[in-house]
Amino acid sequence: MRSLTDIELHTVDGGFSLTYQQRLILRHSAEAPCLWIGAGNADIDMFRGNFSIKDRLNEKIALNDATVLEQADGWSIRFSRGDAVHSTLRITRDEQGRLALALQNDNHGHNRIWLRLAAQEQDHIYGCGEQFSYFNLRGKPFPLWTSEQGVGRNKHSYVTW
């Protein structure tokens, strides 16, 4: 285990756990990976601010293997499946001293990435763009690309003009 004050990374054989301010953020093992990559095709059309989004997923691959490399300002974790390195996660602090995760996809044939954050039963998901179906989005699939629902309603606004 190495610590950067309130950021701790515990390594285990083939995996790790990351905590920030004593709260579990990520947990990875070969049996329960925290990162996937994939490929898909998106069809996005827009008409007057309204979007039609269709997405077809061609593949989704769990990156079971993780190699943790210590660096002066944090850690670098290389995720792979088999011999090919696919993605790298950098764990550092930002300018304000907060936890910073920077994810890089090293395989340009893949254009989708999924990161599973550790969550407690009492945790809630809010935000992610304006959502009209649910306030707490925990356990619900939702798009992160949303469109404006009120364009054109106020005839005196510059947006309508």
Secondary structure, DSSP 4 states (H G I P E B T S, - for coil): -EEETTEEEEEETTEEEEEETTEEEEEE-SSS-SEEEEEEEEEEEEETTEEEEEEEEEEEEE--EEEEEEETTEEEEEEEETTEEEEEEEEEE-TTS-EEEEEEE--TT--EEEE-----TT-----SS--SS-S--TT----S----S-TTS-TTSTTT-
